[in-house]
Amino acid sequence: MSTTHRHRADPKRTETRPFSGCITWPCNPAAHGGVCLIEHCKCGAWRAINSNAGQLETALWEPPAAVREVHR
């Protein structure tokens, strides 16, 4: 029996932070300058999303222990 877990953002735990720079490669400059959303999955994983005027730059999900100081 195989089980897989798909990360899903828990809207109650989403944090809004100021934009702090590119979060993935290639960068999407149109998504820079607005806010950075930190989404958390119920399993503890998290990801960052830069958002500006409808443009998004979405990072990959990170394990709970990989919290970066820049997003604290």
N, CA and C of each residue as an Amber inpcrd file, in Angstrom:
protein
   216
   0.8430000  -1.1730000   0.0000000   0.0000000   0.0000000   0.0000000
   0.8940000   1.2440000   0.0000000   0.6440000   2.1000000  -0.9230000
   1.4480000   3.3100000  -1.0480000   0.5720000   4.5300000  -0.7860000
   1.0950000   5.4410000   0.0040000   0.3690000   6.6860000   0.2410000
   1.2620000   7.8410000  -0.1590000   0.6750000   8.8370000  -0.7370000
   1.4150000  10.0410000  -1.0910000   0.7380000  11.2280000  -0.4340000
   1.5120000  12.2090000  -0.1440000   0.9930000  13.4190000   0.4920000
   1.1760000  14.5820000  -0.4620000   0.0870000  15.2400000  -0.7860000
   0.1580000  16.4670000  -1.5820000   0.0180000  17.6340000  -0.6250000
   1.0080000  18.5050000  -0.6400000   0.9500000  19.6730000   0.2430000
  -0.2090000  20.5770000  -0.1750000  -0.8920000  21.0680000   0.8150000
  -1.9720000  22.0210000   0.5950000  -1.8160000  23.1440000   1.6170000
  -1.9240000  24.3540000   1.1260000  -1.7790000  25.5160000   2.0080000
  -2.9710000  25.5990000   2.9520000  -2.6940000  25.8120000   4.2140000
  -3.7290000  26.0250000   5.2280000  -3.9440000  27.5340000   5.3200000
  -5.0950000  28.0360000   4.8090000  -5.2990000  29.4950000   4.7630000
  -5.2160000  30.1740000   6.1370000  -5.5030000  29.4470000   7.2040000
  -5.4470000  30.0340000   8.5410000  -4.0160000  30.2910000   8.9870000
  -3.0450000  29.6550000   8.3290000  -1.6480000  29.7840000   8.7420000
  -0.8000000  30.5490000   7.7270000  -1.4070000  31.1680000   6.7270000
  -0.6540000  31.9300000   5.7320000  -0.2230000  33.2680000   6.3210000
   1.0640000  33.5710000   6.1780000   1.6110000  34.8280000   6.6900000
   1.9210000  35.7610000   5.5250000   1.7140000  37.0480000   5.7200000
   2.0670000  38.0520000   4.7140000   3.2870000  38.8120000   5.2110000
   4.3370000  38.8000000   4.3900000   5.5890000  39.4740000   4.7290000
   5.9400000  40.4670000   3.6330000   6.7980000  41.4310000   3.9070000
   7.2520000  42.3310000   2.8500000   8.1320000  41.5840000   1.8490000
   8.1180000  42.0250000   0.6250000   8.9750000  41.4450000  -0.4060000
  10.4310000  41.5600000   0.0280000  11.1940000  40.4630000  -0.1410000
  12.6020000  40.5060000   0.2890000  13.5720000  40.0040000  -0.7740000
  13.0950000  39.6820000  -1.9630000  13.9900000  39.2500000  -3.0280000
  13.4650000  38.0330000  -3.7710000  14.2190000  37.6320000  -4.7720000
  13.8730000  36.4870000  -5.6010000  13.8450000  35.2160000  -4.7490000
  12.8710000  34.3480000  -4.9540000  12.7550000  33.1260000  -4.1550000
  12.8940000  31.8490000  -4.9730000  12.9820000  31.9500000  -6.2780000
  13.1320000  30.7660000  -7.1290000  13.8530000  31.1670000  -8.4050000
  14.3150000  30.2030000  -9.1260000  14.9960000  30.4640000 -10.3990000
  14.2680000  29.7540000 -11.5000000  13.9520000  30.3800000 -12.6150000
  14.2530000  31.7740000 -12.9300000  13.3180000  32.7260000 -12.1900000
  13.8300000  33.8840000 -11.8840000  13.0280000  34.9080000 -11.2020000
  11.9580000  35.4610000 -12.1380000  10.8710000  35.9070000 -11.5440000
   9.8170000  36.5930000 -12.2960000   9.8010000  38.0390000 -11.7980000
  10.5190000  38.9450000 -12.4520000  10.6110000  40.3250000 -11.9760000
   9.2620000  41.0190000 -11.8250000   8.2690000  40.6110000 -12.5930000
   6.9410000  41.2330000 -12.4840000   6.2850000  40.9150000 -11.1360000
   6.7130000  39.8490000 -10.4690000   6.1440000  39.4700000  -9.1700000
   6.8850000  40.1220000  -8.0050000   7.9240000  40.9000000  -8.2940000
   8.7320000  41.5260000  -7.2480000   8.1880000  42.8880000  -6.8520000
   8.3360000  43.2280000  -5.5850000   7.9600000  44.5540000  -5.1070000
   6.6820000  44.6020000  -4.3090000   5.8930000  43.5440000  -4.3490000
   4.6420000  43.5180000  -3.5890000   4.8550000  42.8750000  -2.2280000
   4.2340000  41.7220000  -2.0280000   4.3420000  41.0050000  -0.7640000
   4.8770000  39.5990000  -1.0010000   5.3210000  38.9770000   0.0670000
   5.7370000  37.5820000   0.0480000   4.7970000  36.8300000   0.9880000
   4.0660000  35.8780000   0.4520000   3.1780000  35.0590000   1.2590000
   3.9230000  33.8020000   1.6770000   3.8590000  33.4540000   2.9510000
   4.4470000  32.2180000   3.4560000   3.2710000  31.2880000   3.7580000
   3.1510000  30.2350000   2.9510000   2.0720000  29.2730000   3.1330000
   2.5980000  28.0750000   3.9090000   1.7680000  27.5500000   4.7980000
   2.1280000  26.3970000   5.6130000   1.1540000  25.2660000   5.3430000
   1.6860000  24.0520000   5.1940000   0.8800000  22.8450000   5.0630000
   0.6500000  22.3040000   6.4780000  -0.3930000  21.5330000   6.6490000
  -0.6780000  20.9550000   7.9670000   0.4200000  20.0080000   8.4320000
   1.2270000  19.4760000   7.4960000   2.3140000  18.5630000   7.8700000
   3.5340000  19.3280000   8.3810000   3.5450000  20.6630000   8.2480000
   4.6650000  21.4730000   8.7130000   5.5180000  22.0470000   7.5950000
   5.3640000  21.5410000   6.3720000   6.1190000  22.0830000   5.2370000
   5.6390000  23.5080000   4.9420000   6.4810000  24.2850000   4.2640000
   6.1140000  25.6630000   3.9300000   6.6840000  26.0320000   2.5730000
   6.1200000  27.0860000   1.9760000   6.6600000  27.6420000   0.7360000
   6.4000000  29.1390000   0.7140000   7.2080000  29.8320000  -0.0720000
   7.0680000  31.2840000  -0.2140000   6.5110000  31.5860000  -1.5990000
   5.6800000  32.6260000  -1.6770000   5.1110000  33.0740000  -2.9450000
   5.2210000  34.5930000  -2.9970000   6.0030000  35.1100000  -3.9480000
   6.0430000  36.5560000  -4.1790000   4.8400000  36.9190000  -5.0380000
   4.1400000  37.9660000  -4.6550000   2.9350000  38.3700000  -5.3660000
   2.9190000  39.8820000  -5.5500000   2.6600000  40.3090000  -6.7970000
   2.6050000  41.7280000  -7.1090000   1.7040000  41.9130000  -8.3210000
   0.6190000  42.6440000  -8.1620000  -0.2990000  42.9860000  -9.2660000
  -0.7270000  41.7600000 -10.0710000  -1.0330000  40.6710000  -9.3890000
  -1.5100000  39.4710000 -10.0650000  -0.4230000  38.5540000 -10.5940000
   0.8220000  38.9760000 -10.5200000   1.9550000  38.1420000 -10.9480000
   2.4650000  37.3460000  -9.7490000   2.8020000  36.0670000  -9.9720000
   3.2600000  35.2050000  -8.8880000   4.6210000  34.6010000  -9.1930000
   5.3910000  34.4040000  -8.1550000   6.6530000  33.6720000  -8.2170000
   6.5970000  32.6850000  -7.0460000   6.4420000  31.4070000  -7.3510000
   6.1800000  30.3970000  -6.3330000   7.3870000  29.4860000  -6.1310000
   7.8570000  29.3900000  -4.8990000   8.9660000  28.5010000  -4.5550000
   8.4300000  27.0920000  -4.3120000   9.3280000  26.1290000  -4.2770000
   8.9520000  24.7520000  -3.9710000   8.6620000  24.6120000  -2.4770000
   7.8890000  23.5820000  -2.1200000   7.6260000  23.2950000  -0.7160000
   8.9290000  22.8870000  -0.0470000   9.1420000  23.3670000   1.1780000
  10.3320000  23.0630000   1.9640000   9.9210000  22.2800000   3.2080000
  10.7810000  21.3670000   3.6730000  10.4560000  20.6470000   4.9140000
  10.4580000  21.6030000   6.1120000   9.7920000  21.2400000   7.1920000
   9.6700000  22.1520000   8.3460000  10.9990000  22.6570000   8.8800000
  12.0490000  21.8500000   8.8730000  13.3290000  22.2550000   9.4550000
  14.0840000  23.2580000   8.5870000  13.6060000  23.5240000   7.3960000
  14.3420000  24.3720000   6.4530000  13.9010000  25.8350000   6.4860000
  13.3650000  26.2950000   7.5850000  12.9150000  27.6760000   7.6780000
  14.1110000  28.5990000   7.4980000  14.0090000  29.4880000   6.5150000
  15.0960000  30.4220000   6.2360000  14.9500000  31.6690000   7.0720000
  16.0500000  32.1720000   7.5680000  16.0430000  33.3620000   8.4300000
  15.4040000  34.5640000   7.7420000  15.5640000  34.6810000   6.4310000
  15.0410000  35.8310000   5.6980000  13.5120000  35.9070000   5.7850000
  12.8510000  34.7840000   6.0070000  11.3860000  34.7780000   6.0630000
  10.8530000  34.6830000   7.4830000  11.6760000  34.9600000   8.4690000
  11.1980000  34.9220000   9.8630000  10.6660000  36.2550000  10.2710000
